[in-house]
Amino acid sequence: MEKRNLTIIYLTTLMAVLGVASLAPAFPAISEHFNIPVTTVTLLITVFTLPGIFLAPLLGIFADHIGRKPILIASLATFGVSGLACFFVKNWEIILVLRFLQGIGAAALGSLNVTLIGDLYSGKKRGEIMGYNASVLSLGTALYPAIGGTLALGGWHFPFLLPGLALPIAVLAVFWLKNPEPGKQVSIKKYLSNTWKNINKKTVWGIFMVNILLFVLLYGAFLSFFPQLLKERLLASTFHIGMLMSAFSIVTAITASQKKRIDKRISAKHQLVLGIVFYIATMLILSFSNTWWHLIFPLVLFGLGHGMLIPGIQTLLVGFAPLAERAGFMSINSMVLRIGQTIGPLFIGLFYAVGGVGTAFLGGALVAGIMLLLTITLVKTR
């Protein structure tokens, strides 16, 4: 039963990161096909992540009251149907509408997978599984750009075939997932009061703010404008863009899989600080990189930082709430990261509009610097 539960969790994690990572390498091709600027193409990210800002907390409450399993199955089905439908549509406005609907399906996926780990495991085992889950997440973000970039060689719309994978996963979840569900429910007023007590802590707010900026960096600088850097400076094809974007995620996956060993040598807070320092260095180097060789070191640094930050933040957060309020609590984190995902392309896009792709990555370095300041001043680990 444990293996089947973990299979569903890991497959859900793979779907949670598919929506943007598989599509980003096709952004230049989409820009050319519809004759629109790259800043407009990034609306494919914005409309996808926007629903999560509003729906993630509501879905978290439902998951604590109705149950994790029915919300997960409905989310996977919505994600799969809406995403796959984009493949068959050739109208830009309709694609944006379908991406919005796909975002509704995605709203709960990134919090339910972590919630289930928190429900099923505790102590050091929880941290270990979080590391493995982050490794799976990173493998997804490693494979999807390469797969999406390769598919885009056949046409800009072919990466939209990938969300259809969520449909068989939803079917598997019906039969395989055997998870503990919250027991007797308190009143909504009491539930919300308990959830607020779990959230209203200095460290939690600090982590939330860091998480917003982390995803501003990831979705704004890296996923939105790294493909444009490769296109403008190196004349890269969608295939090469996908392969380069995959490289950092391989490093992330290896790093995250070693969380148990890293925890023995580096404290939780120092992992966060070190990871953010790696982010700053990456953004600064990418701001002037103009050869293939210049990209190796920053991509390795970015992968190392990401591999420490993602499981580190998730492990810290999931320990702040008991099972009865955990889905609601983690859904607030999902809402928070969706804010970062949504404003990231727009915010970094302002830097791009002012000074081009190099300035966009200087904007990313600024964001990472603020992350570092917040971590040092607000985040305390046990």
N, C-alpha and C positions, 0 to 999 in steps of 0.2 A: 504493500500500500504506500509506503514511504517513497519508493521509486516512482510510482505513478503520480503521486502528489507533486513531487519535484519536477517531473516531466511537464506537467501542466503549468507549474509556476515558471519554469524556464522558457517554455514555448510562449507564454503570455508576455514574458520579458522581451522575447524576440519581436513580438508584434508591437510592443510599446515603443520600440525605437525604429520600426520600419517606416513609419509615415513620412519622415523627412530624410533620413539617411539614404534611402534607396532612390530618392528623387533628386537630391541636390546635384549630382553629376550631370543631370539632364537640363539644369537651369539655363546654361548658355544656348542649348539647342531649342529649348522652349522660347527663349527670348528671340531667337532668330525666326522661328516658325510663326509666332504671332506678331513679330515686328514690334516688340515692346521692350523697354529698358529693363536691365537686371533688377533694379529697385522695385519695379512692378511685379516681376516674376516672384520675388520674395513674399508676395501676398499669399502664395501657396502655403507658406509656413504660417503666416499670421492668421488666416482664416481657419487653418487646421488647429492651431493651438488655442485660439480665442475661446471656444466653448468650454474648455477645461477650467478656465478662470472662474466661471460662474457655476458650472455643473459639478465639478469635482467635490466640493463640500457636500452638496445635496446627495450625490451618489454615495459618498462615504457614510452619511447618516442612514441611507437605505441599506447599505451593506451591513451596518451594525444592527439594524432592526429587521430587515427582511432576510438577510443572509448574504455572505460573500458569493456563494455559488451562482444564484440566479442573476445577480448584477454582472458577474464576470461573463456568463454565457451570453446575455443580451448585449453586452458591450462588444464582445468579439464578433457577434453576428452583424451588428450595425457597422462596425469598422470594416468588415470584409465586404459586405454588399456595396456600401457607398464608395469605398476605395476602388473596387473593381469596376464599378460603373464609369469611373473617369476614363477608363481605357476606350470606351465606346463613344465618347462625346468629343466633338471637335470645336465646340464653342467655349471661348475663354470664360465667359460669365457663368455658364452652367457648371463648368469644372470647379470654379470657386465655390459655388453652392454645394456641390457634392463633397468638396474638401471640408466644408463646414460641417456637413452631416457626418463625414468620417471622423472629424474631430470630436463630435459628440460620443461616438463609439470609443474613441481613444481616451476620453477624459478620465476614466477610472482605471485603466489598465496599469499605468505606472505606479499607482498606489496600492491596488489590490494585490499585486504580486509580492510587494514588500510586506503588506499586512498579513498575508498568508504565512510568510516566513516567520514573522513575529508571533503568530498564533501557534505555529507548529514547533518552534524551537526557542530555546532560552540559553542564557549564559554564553560561554565561549563558542558553543555549537552554532548559536544564532549568528555570531560574527563571522564564523567560518562559512556558513551557507550564504550570508550576505556577500561575502567575497566571491564565492563561486557564481552567485547570481549576477554580480557586477561583471564578472569575467564573461558570462554568457551574453550579457548586454553589450559588452565591448566586442565580442565576436560577431554579434549581429551588426553593430555599427562598422565593423571591419569588412564583413562580407557584403553588406547591402550596397555601399557605394560601388564596389567592384561589379556586383551583379547588375545594379541599376545602370551604371555606365556602359556595361556591355550590352544590355538590352536596348539602351538608347541608340546604339549604333544602327539598330533596325528601324528606329523611329522614336521621336520624342515621347510618344505616349506609351511605349512598351513597359516602362517601369511601373505603370499603374496596374499591371497584372498581378504584382506581388501581394497586395492586400487580400486577394482571394484566399491566401493560405490561412487566414484567420477562421474561415468557415469550417474546415475539418477539425481545427483545434477546439472550436466551440462544441462540436459533436463529441470529441474525446473527453472534454470537461464534464459533459453530462454523465458519462459512465465511469470515469476514472477518479475524479476529484472527491476525496473523502477528508474533509477538513472540519475542525471544531467550529461550531457557530455560536455566537453569543447566546447565553441562556435567557432567563427571565428578564424582561426589559423594564427599566425604570421609566418614569414619565419623560416626555421630551424636554420639559423644563429642567429636570434634574440631570438628564443626559447632557444637555448643552452646558449646564453649569459645570459638570465634571470635566467635559472636554475643554472648556475655557481655562479651568484650573491647570490642566495638563499643558496648555499652550502658553499661558501667561507667565513665562519665566524668561529671565534675561538671556540665558544661553539658547533657549528655543527661538526667541526672536532673532538673536544673532545668527543662528544657523539658517533661519528662513531668509534673512536678508542676503547672506552669502550665497544661498541657493538661487535666489533671483538673479544675482549678478553672474553666477556660474553659467546659467543658461542664456543670459544675454551674450556672454562670451562665446559659448558653444554654437548657438543658433544664429547669432548675429555675425561674429567675426569668422568663425570656422566654416559652418555649413553654408552660409549665404555668400561669403566673399572669398573664401579660399578657392572655390572653382573659378571665380572671376580672375583671381591672381594668376592661376595657371593658364587661363585662356588668354589674358592680356600679355603677360610677360614671357610665357613659354609656348604659346600657340598650341596648347594641349588639346587632344581630342577628349570626348566624353569617357572613353575607355581609360585613358591615362589619368584623367581627373579622378575617376572612381578608384583606380589602383592606389594613387597617392593618398586619397582620403582613407583608404583602408589601412594604410601602413601604420598610422598613429593608433588605430583601434587594436591592432595586433599587440602593440606594446602595452596598451591599456589592459587588455585581456590577461596577458602574462602577469602584469603587476598585480591586478586585482585577485588573481588566483593564488597569489602568495601572501594574502592579507594575514593569515595566521602567523607566518614567519615575521612579517613586517611589524605586527603588533608586539612581538617579543622584543624588538629592538628600538622601536620608535613610538613614543606616546601618541595618543589619539590627536591631541592638539598640534603637536609638532608635525604629524602627517599632513594636517590641513595646511599649516604654514608652509611647509616645504612644497606641497603640491601647487599652491598659489604662486610661490616664487618661480616655479617652473613655468607656470602660465605667463607670468610677466616676461620672462626671458624669451619664450616662444613668440609672443606678439611683437616684441621689439625686433627680433631677428627677421620675422616674416615681413615686417614693414619695408625692408630693403632687399629681400631675397629676389634674385633675378636669374639664377641658374638652378638646374636640378640638384646639384651638389649642396647648394645652400639650404635645401629643404630637409635634408636628412636629420641634422642635429635638432632643429626645432620640433620636428614631428616626434622624435624620440622623447624629448623633454615633455611635450604636451601629453603624450601617452602615459608617461610615468606619473605626471601630476594628476591626470584624470583617473588613473588606476588606484590612486590613494584617496582622492577626494570623494568619489561616488560611493563606494562601500562604507567609507568612514562616516560620511554624513548620514547615510541611511541607518547604519548601526546605532549611532548616537540618538537619532530621532525616535526610532521604534521602541527604545527603552523607556521613553517618557510617558507612555500610555498603557493601561491595562487592556485586556482582550475586549472588554465590553465597549470601550470607546476608541479602540485602536484604528479602525477603518476611518472613522470620522477625523481623527487626529492626523493620520497619514494623508488623508484627502486634502487637508489644508496645505500640507507640503506639496501635494500634486498641483493644487491651485497656484501656489507660490512659484513653482518652477514653470508653470504654464504662463504666468505673467512674464517671466524672463524670456521664455521662448517667443512670446508674442511681440514684446517690445524690442527684443534683441535686433532683428533685421531692420526695424525702423530706426532705432537709435544709432547703430553702427552705420546704417545707410546715410545718416546725416554727415558723418565723417567722410564717407565715400563721396558724397555729393560735393563736399568742400574741397577735398584734395586728392581724390582717387583712391586706389586700392591700398597704397602705402599708408595713407592717413587713416583708413579704416582700421588697420591693425594697430596703429598708435592709439586709436580710440579703445581698442581691445586691451591694450596695456594699461590704460587709465582705469578701465573697469576692474581689471585684476588688482591694481594697486589699492582700490577702494575695498575690494574683497579682503586683502591682507590686513588693512587697518581694522576692519570690522571683526575679523577673526581674533586678532591680538587683543582687542579691547572688550569684546562682548562674550566670546565663547569660552566657557570653562568646562573641562571634562572631568569625569569622576575618577 
